Amino acid sequence: MTVNVAPTADVDDRAEIGTGTRIWHLAQIREHATLGRDCNIGRGAYVGPGVVIGDNVKLQNHALVYEPARLADGVFIGPAAVLTNDEYPRAITPEGRLKTGDDWTAVGVTIGEGAAIGARAVCVAPVSVGRWALVAAGAVVTKDVPDFALVVGVPARRVGWVGRAGRPLVAKGGDIWTCPETGAEYTESEGVLSEII
C-alpha cells in the first residue's frame, strides 16, 4: 500500500510518511516530521517540524499539531484542536524586536496510545495526555491528564473515567469500574485507573 497525498497538500520532502497514510487537501506536513502507517491527516491539518506521530492516528480537519509534539499509536485529534508549543508567547522581544526561532524554546504536548482530543480542544504545552484518555470538545488542558481520564472544561478537570472504547465507565462497587460496551474491568487506586487483565 502506498501513501496517498492530495495534490493540494504541502508535504516537505524531508518528512517521513508511513505506508497507507492519507493526507488530504490543504494539509501541511513540515520538514523532519514522522508519520506512521495508516494515518489519516484531514483537510487543512498542520504537522510541525520534527513532530512524531505513531501508526493509525487520525488528525481531523484543521487540527494543528505544533513541534515538538509526540503522538502515540491510535491517537485521535478532533477538528480544529490545537497542540501548542510556547509557554510564554510573544511576537516581539521586550525591546520590541520581532522574535525569531532563536528567541524561544519550543515545548511539546505528548499524547498517549489510544487517547482522543475532542473538537476545538486546546492542549497547552508542556502537558501529557495519558493512554486512552478522552479530552472533551472545547476543553483547555493545562495540566497532565492521567490514563483513561475523562476531562472537560476550562481549565480541564477530570469528571470520570473512560475505557478503550471511549465510553464513560460505570462504578461496579469498591474500586472497580466497568465498560458498558466491552465489559472490560478497571481498578482505581489513589487517582490512577488500571486495566484488570
C-alpha positions, 0 to 999 in steps of 0.5 A, a space after each residue: 500500500 502506498 501513501 496517498 497525498 492530495 495534490 493540494 497538500 504541502 508535504 516537505 520532502 524531508 518528512 517521513 510518511 508511513 505506508 497507507 497514510 492519507 493526507 488530504 487537501 490543504 494539509 501541511 506536513 513540515 520538514 523532519 516530521 514522522 508519520 506512521 502507517 495508516 494515518 489519516 491527516 484531514 483537510 487543512 491539518 498542520 504537522 510541525 517540524 520534527 513532530 512524531 506521530 505513531 501508526 493509525 492516528 487520525 488528525 481531523 480537519 484543521 487540527 494543528 499539531 505544533 513541534 515538538 509534539 509526540 503522538 502515540 499509536 491510535 491517537 485521535 485529534 478532533 477538528 480544529 484542536 490545537 497542540 501548542 508549543 510556547 509557554 510564554 508567547 510573544 511576537 516581539 522581544 521586550 525591546 520590541 524586536 520581532 522574535 525569531 526561532 532563536 528567541 524561544 524554546 519550543 515545548 511539546 504536548 505528548 499524547 498517549 496510545 489510544 487517547 482522543 482530543 475532542 473538537 476545538 480542544 486546546 492542549 497547552 504545552 508542556 502537558 501529557 495526555 495519558 493512554 486512552 484518555 478522552 479530552 472533551 470538545 472545547 476543553 483547555 488542558 493545562 495540566 497532565 491528564 492521567 490514563 483513561 481520564 475523562 476531562 472537560 472544561 476550562 481549565 480541564 478537570 477530570 469528571 470520570 473515567 473512560 475505557 478503550 472504547 471511549 465510553 464513560 465507565 460505570 462504578 461496579 462497587 469498591 474500586 472497580 469500574 466497568 465498560 458498558 460496551 466491552 465489559 472490560 474491568 478497571 481498578 482505581 487506586 489513589 487517582 490512577 485507573 488500571 486495566 484488570 487483565 
